[in-house]
Every structure is written in structure tokens, then in C-alpha cells.
Amino acid sequence: MAAAWPSWAQSLPAAAENGECSLEGAVPGTVAAVDEDFELLLDDGRRVALAGLDFPPPEAGELPAAVRNRLAAWLPGRDVFVGAFAPASDRWGRTPARLYASDPAGGPSAPLTSVAEALLAAGDARFRPDPTAAACAKAYLAAEALARNAGVGLWSRPEFRQIDVSTPDAAKELQRRKGMIVVVGDIRSVGESRRAFYLNFGDKWRDSFTVVISRRNLAMFGRIEPRSLVGRRARVRGLIETGSRIEIAAPAEIEFFESGVTR
């Protein structure tokens, strides 16, 4: 059975031959099985985790099974290329990696494509800003945008859609959501303390959504000047903290674009 991908996923380009997020350094392997946690068991015994992806949790109804079935129809028995993001396995014995395989509908001569980007473009997963997958953040976010803008897959479900902090029910949504959330809005003001900078997305900072950037992590964001961000629109992803806050520590956790853009 072939795995069916939507048209926007089928339009993904062939995998890049070189660069940080590419086939460069990837080694061949064969997928033996896809497990319940969306991890891939290779026939040589390695266990691969697709770093940078946030898959639907068990409580998401039929979605987890649908995604697993799609992967199970595509990858087992297929020769793939595995690009490890780290030199050693993690404490669970998994290799955090990017994976490349030929399009199941394209025949043996089809070019290799990124499995993660295909899943993101189909709305089968959301981008998760894992530090290990930082090299692929730009490509993964671009693939995710295809599904997010089309409102398909996970993005068609209220519990996974991004929260626009300008909407009347945003505060309740921030309190109700579990796991990783995606929030979009305009930065109204910036506060600071000896420990951190605070990007406030509402007029009353005590009652609105706030992004926290520790001073010790500020260098990770390059030449960013927090005070210059007032008026910018941003998309943030992470785990919500008490008081409707998300603390970020890496550039992949926040995207900036012009105010008024709703993407």
C-alpha cells in the first residue's frame, strides 16, 4: 500500500546534496518497523528518532494512528539515508536524526526527499525546536507553513492551532492547552530585570502572554536588541509556564515578521 501525501507535500523539493540540513554525511540504512512513539527501528538494530518533530499525542483521537499508518506504509523495507544530528545515541538509546527516502508514489527512480519535511507539510506533525535539530529549523518551518496556512492535519484541530493573543478567548486557551503550544501576536512592550528580558504581547503585562529571554541566553539570538522588537509580530512555540509565559532559549523558538501579517 502506498502512503498518500497531499499535493502540497508532493511538491517538496528533492533533498539538498550538501549543507547543514542535507544528505551530506547521511549513511544508508533500511527501516524495519515504526513503533508506537513514531520512532524507526532499522534492520541493523539502531533506533532513530525524527528530531525536530512534535507528533500528535495518544489523546488526539484517530490522528496518531493515521500518521503511524502513513509511515508504516511508506518506510518499512525501504532503503533510506540517515543523517545523525549527534555523534552518540541519547539516554534512551535513540539516534536523533533527519531521514531521507524516495517518494512512495514516485517509483524507484524518484529523488530522495526529507521524511520530516513531508510529515510537516502534510500536517502530520508540528516543528518542535529541539536544539539537536537546529540545523534544519529553517527548512522544517518552511514545510510546516504549508500545512499551517492550508489548515490541514493537526492544524485543522482547535487543540493544535496557533493561538492568536489578540482574540477574546486567548487567555482561556493559554490556560487550557497542554504540551507544546504555538502562539502568535504583536509585541506591545519589553520589560527587563537583572535576570531576563520580557516580551509582552498585551497592554497589561501582568495579565497577558509574555515571552521570557534569560540574559544568559541572549547571545544565542545573535545581535538581537530586545527593546527594538516593540511593534514586531512574532510566533513563539514552547511549553507554557505559570502566568501565561513561555521562556525561550534558542532562535528556533521564535519567528519575527511584520505586524499585520496573519500567517
N, C-alpha and C positions, 0 to 999 in steps of 0.2 A: 504493500500500500504506500503510495507516495504522500509525503507531507504537503498539504495545500497551504500556500502562502498568499496573502492578499497582494494586489497589484503593486502597492507601494513598497512592499518587501521585495517583490521580484525585481524592482528597478534598482536595487542596491548595486553599487559598482563592484567589480572584482576586487579581491583583496590586494592591498598595496604590496609591492615586492620588497620595499625597504622602508626604513624609518622606525620610529618607536613603537607604533601600533601597526605592525605589518607581519608579513611572512618571514621576515628576516630573523634568523635564529630559531624558527619553529622546526620541530622534528616530527617525522611521520609516526603515526600510531593507528590502531584500529579500535573503534568503540565496541565494547562487548554488551553493555547494558546502560540504561538510565535508571537511577534509583528514585526513591520517593522524595528525596530532597533536591532533585534536579542535578545531582552530581553524576558524572560519567565514569564508568568503570572501563578501563582499557584492557585489552586482552593480555597485556604484559603485567597486569596487577596494579598499575597505577590508578589512583583515583583523582579525577580532575574536577575542580570547582570553577565555574564560569564567573570569575571575579568581575565586580562592577555591575552585577545584575541583581535586582530585587524581584524575586518571583512571587506570585500570588500565594498567600498562606492557606493552610488547610480550611480555615473558616470561610474562604471565598467561594463556596459552592462548587460548581462544576468547573471553574476556571483552572485550578491546579491540575486536575486530571486531563483536561483538554490540552494543556501545554505539554504535560508529560507524554501524552499520546502522540503529539506532533513530533516531539523529539525522538520518541521511540520508533516512529515510522520513518524518520529521516536518518538517524545516525548509527544504530547498531549494525555491525557488519561492514560499515563503510570505513574506508581509509581516510584519515584526517591528518591535519597538521596541528601540533600543539605548541603554542608559544608560552613558556612558563614566565610568569611575572616575578618569580622569586627563585633563588638557587636551591632552596630546600622546601620540603613539604611543611605544612603548618602543623600545629599540635594535634590536629585530628587526622593527620596522615594524608591530607589532600594537597594537590598541586594547584595553587591559584594560577589560572592561565586564560589565554584567549585561544579560541579554537576556529579552525577553518575547514570547510567541507564544500564539496560541489553541490550545486542546486539539485535537489532530488528530482525535479521535473526536467532538468536540462540534459540528462544523459551523461555518459562517461566523459565526454569532451567538454562539459560545462566548466567554466572557470571556478576557482575556489572563491568562496565568499565567507565573510565573518559570521559565525553562528550567532554571536552575541548581537551583532547589528541586525540580523534577520529577526531575532526574537524581539528586540526593542522596536523595530519598525512595524512589526505586526501587533504590537501592544500586548505581547505575552509576558513582558517584564518591564520594569522601570529601571532607569540608570540609578545605581547606588554608588556614591562617591567613595569607594574603597581606596585607601592610599596605594595599595598594590597595583591597582588598575589605572593609576593617574595618567599613564602614557596614552591611554585610549579614551580619556574623558571627552575630548572634543568630538571624536568620531561617534562615540556612543550617544552623546547628547544630540547630535545631528540626526541620528537614526531614530531616537526616541521622539524627536519633534514631529516626525512624520505621523506617528500613531497618535500623539497627543493632540495635534492640530486637527486630525481627522476624527477624534473622539471614538477610537476603536479599542477593542480589547479591554485591558484594565482601565483605560481612560474613559470608557463608557459607563463605568460603575461609580456611583457617588462616593463610595468609601475610598476610592483611589485617585479621584480627580484632584487637580491642584486647587488649593483654597485661595481665593482672591480676598485679601483682607479688607477690601472696600465694600464687600457685600454685607447685608444686615446680619446674616447668620454666621459670619466668620468666627466670632468668639466661641459660639457653641461648637462649631466644627473643630476648632483647635482643641477643645477640651474632650471631644468625643473620639477623635481619631487615635488609633494605636499603631505602633511601628513607625516606619519612615513615612514622613509626610512631605508634600511639596507645596510651598506657599509662594504666592506672587503678590506684589504690591509696590507702592511708591514709598521711598524712604523720606519721611517727613522731617526728621531731626536726628542729630547724632549727639549722644552723651558720652562722657568718659569718666573713668575713675582711675585709681592707681593701678588697678589690675587689668582693666579692659575698656574697649570702646563698645558702645551700644547703638545699633542702627534701629531707630524707632519707626514703625510703619503706621503710627496713628498720632493724632494730635495730643492725646493724653497718654503719655508713655507708660504710666502705671497700669493702664487698662488695655493696652494694645499689644500687638505682636512685636517682638524685639529679637534682633539677631545680635549675638554677643561674639566679639572677636577679642580673644586674650592678647594682651600686649606681647607676650612671649611668642605668639604665633603670627604676629603681624607681618614679619619678614617673609612668611610663606606666600603672601599675596603680592609680592613684588613691590612696586613703587606706589601702591595704593595709599591715598590720603583719606582716611575715613570722613573727615569733615567735608570733603569735596563731593561726597556721594549724596548729599541732600538734594532731592528732586529727581534722583535717578530711580528707574524702575528695576526691580530685581526679582529673581526666582531663587528660592532657597530650599534646600532639602536636608532633612536630618530627623533626629528624634526630638520631640517636643519636651521641654522641661517645665517644671512648676512655674506658673506665671506667664504662660504662653511665650516661652523663649526657646530658641534653638541656638546652641553655641557651635560655631563652625571653626575648623582648624586648617582647612585646605581650600584652594581656589575652586576645585571641582564642586564644592558645596553651594556655590552662589554664582549666578549668571546676572550680568548687568545689561540692560538695553534701554532704549529711550522711553521716557514717560509717555503714556498714551498708547503704547504698543500692548496689545492684549494677548499675544501668542502664549 
